[in-house]
Each structure stands twice: as C-alpha cells, then as structure tokens.
Amino acid sequence: RGLVVASAVEIGPVSQKPRPATSPRRLPTVPDCGPPTAAEVDALAEFVARADRLLVITGAGASTESNVPDYRSPNGAYSTGFKPMTHQEFMRSEQNQKRYWARSFAGWRAFAERTVPNAAHHALADAQRHGQVWRLITQNVDRLHHAAGSEDALELHGTTHETVCVACGDVRDRRRFQLELRTLNPRFTEAVDASERNAHGKEKSFMTKTRPDGDVELANASAAVHDFVVPRCARCGGGPVKPRVVFFGDAVEPATHHAATSMSDGADAVLVVGSSVSTFSAFRLVRDAARRNVPIAILTKGETRADALAEIKVERLAGQTLPLVVERARALEMYGY
C-alpha cells in the first residue's frame, strides 16, 4: 500500500479561509505548521467524497487548537519527561488517588469549563449532519466533539466528564464529584482560586503546567496533597472513585471495544485526524480496516503508527484544514467538480 504525502506537492496555500478556530496568535499547545495547500485539500476532499461509510478517528491533535495539550507532539507532555499516572499506580495506594484527584480538581475549571470546540470539531459535526461522516470515534477525553454537536461520538478512552466507582460500577456526572471535592477541601480550594486569580500576575502560581487529561502540576505537591480528601462512592460507600477514562495500563470497556470494532468492520474508508494512533486500541481499528483493503487517509502533524497503511498523508493542523476539506467535498458531491 503506497504512501502518498500530499504535502509534497508544491502549490500555494488555498485562498479560502476556514471558520476561525483559535485566536490569531499561535497557542502554546499548537505545533508550528503552515496552512494546507490546494492539493492537500483536494486530495482529502476527494477521499471523503468517495466514501459512503466514512469512519473518522480523532486524537489529541484535534484538540490542541482548543488549547488542550497533547502527549506526543514536539511541544507535548512527553517532551518534558512527563509520565501519566497508570491504572496500576492509581489502584496501588490511597495517596496516589489523592495525588491524582488533587491535580485533576485543580485543573478542571480551565480544562472542562473554559475550553471550547475549535474549527476541527465543528467541521466534523457539520460533516456528520450532512452525511459525509458515517461514524466518529475519538480517543480524546475532553468531550469537545459533543460540545460541537457530535453527540454520538464514541469515546474510545472514556471521558473526564464522568466518574465511576471501581467497586460497584456506579457512574456519575463529574460536576457533582467536583462540588464534593470543593466542599471537602476548603483550604486547597482557596489555593486553587487564588492561583487562578493570579494567573497573569507576578507571584509564583500554586498550579504550574497543565497536562493532556486536564490535571495540573502543583507547586510543593507532597504537602498540598497530603491532607486532600477524596469522597467515597455515593452508592456503595466504597471505591475508589476514578474518572471514567482508560488510564495507561487499563483496558477499554467491553461495550466500547465491541462498538468500535463494529464501526471499523462496517467502514468503507477511514480518516485519522490528529492522532499518531500509537495506542493499540486505536491502531487495531485502522489496521483491521486496512486488512480488508479499506482506504486509509491521515491528517496529522508528525509520524504515526499507521503511516505505512495510508494512501494519503497530510501533515497539517486539523482546525485549519478540515473546514476546507468538508466544504470542498460537499462541492464534489453536489456538482462533481
């Protein structure tokens, strides 16, 4: 299966302007990347227009233009030596659970309440409404696809917007748990509020770097977390309660695994957006489709695990590129040119 890198075709940037995705200045979470060329937009648009059952699989690169950090890009979390908490670490001790929830509580407002969909999310939701996208699977836990209108997006790795009790399986809205954390930890809450008020001031912030899943690094973390109180499960009184996300070392929920497999099996084309598909849970969906000779296209900045399977690879930003692709594909479907 040959790899065609559309960005190798030297044609000037397209003249159309996509719906604004971010502020004019480049956000620190966004990789340095130029605008798409006309050839790149045409290649992806023709790919989309040909498909009857297009499966789109998105990753962290779809949300970096919403100021959500990623793991693997040149400015991603891994570039600083960051290692996310694994499922095994979370389950190992109450102190680890305190550490996770303290950092997640501190970062929640900026991550979930002040983050909005960008042009990539809106373009995919628009494409779904017009029947250009058959199914959408996201590896992201930020729920920005839902906020943009893709309410049936399958969250392969779960979401930080819900919690689940490991003991009894009770699922609850994260906002309720966030209020419990706030009530049980008044001094910690005061420190978080003060840090947010001082975000642009000269004093050293209590919260430092924001991580891809919404948690933040804390100054003097050991002391800050020591007395942090994590509530038990509201239904069974046990726990622990964790975010309903697939931690590293954890497994995708069986129902989600089955739904994702069915989507991959039913697709007649697969478009990967903003993902290196490094995790096997996502890569297998692309690999299995390719084994059925289903065409694969990739829109992401940087190398991916599925590059050898793709017939089209475009290394551009999703928010800059997808609105143009969706608009061009619609023209091809309506007028044939």
C-alpha positions, 0 to 999 in steps of 0.5 A: 500500500503506497504512501502518498504525502500530499504535502509534497506537492508544491502549490500555494496555500488555498485562498479560502479561509476556514471558520476561525478556530483559535485566536490569531496568535499561535497557542502554546499547545499548537505545533508550528505548521503552515496552512494546507495547500490546494492539493492537500485539500483536494486530495482529502476532499476527494477521499471523503467524497468517495466514501459512503461509510466514512469512519473518522478517528480523532486524537489529541491533535484535534484538540490542541487548537482548543488549547488542550495539550497533547502527549506526543507532539514536539511541544507535548507532555512527553517532551518534558519527561512527563509520565501519566499516572497508570491504572496500576499506580492509581489502584496501588495506594490511597495517596496516589488517588489523592495525588491524582484527584488533587491535580485533576480538581485543580485543573478542571475549571480551565480544562472542562469549563473554559475550553471550547470546540475549535474549527476541527470539531465543528467541521466534523459535526457539520460533516456528520449532519450532512452525511459525509461522516458515517461514524466518529470515534475519538480517543480524546477525553475532553468531550469537545466533539459533543460540545460541537454537536457530535453527540454520538461520538464514541469515546474510545478512552472514556471521558473526564466528564464522568466518574465511576466507582471501581467497586460497584460500577456506579457512574456519575456526572463529574460536576457533582464529584467536583462540588464534593471535592470543593466542599471537602477541601476548603483550604486547597480550594482557596489555593486553587482560586487564588492561583487562578486569580493570579494567573497573569500576575507576578507571584509564583502560581500554586498550579504550574503546567497543565497536562493532556487529561486536564490535571495540573502540576502543583507547586510543593505537591507532597504537602498540598496533597497530603491532607486532600480528601477524596469522597467515597462512592455515593452508592456503595460507600466504597471505591475508589472513585476514578474518572471514567477514562482508560488510564495507561495500563487499563483496558477499554470497556467491553461495550466500547471495544465491541462498538468500535470494532463494529464501526471499523468492520462496517467502514468503507474508508477511514480518516485519522485526524490528529492522532499518531494512533500509537495506542493499540486500541486505536491502531487495531481499528485502522489496521483491521480496516486496512486488512480488508483493503479499506482506504486509509487517509491521515491528517496529522502533524508528525509520524504515526503508527499507521503511516505505512497503511495510508494512501494519503498523508497530510501533515497539517493542523486539523482546525485549519484544514478540515473546514476546507476539506468538508466544504470542498467535498460537499462541492464534489458531491453536489456538482462533481467538480 
